[in-house]
Amino acid sequence: MTQYCSIIDTHNKIIQIIPENQINLIDDLIKFIKSNKTKSLQYLTSKLIYIEYLHILLKYMPNRPLKNNDPEWMWNCQDIFSSASIKN
């Protein structure tokens, strides 16, 4: 079974690497986290919240697999997001 880290921890890592000029992405992610911050730990570590967060990220990412010439921050977001699960 796969367990996830708290979306808040993952968000904090992701938000640090997104460039400041990505204002809309940053704002959308912060709004999402603020609206869910008081939810239970069970929800904050659920697959569902990760799916919802991913939908926001994907609005600002290319609609294709990343390529070598894509910005490094996109690759880093992908790495952080994909490593947020804890294998049991």
Order of alpha helices (4+ residues) and beta strands (2+ residues): beta-alpha-alpha-alpha-alpha-alpha-beta
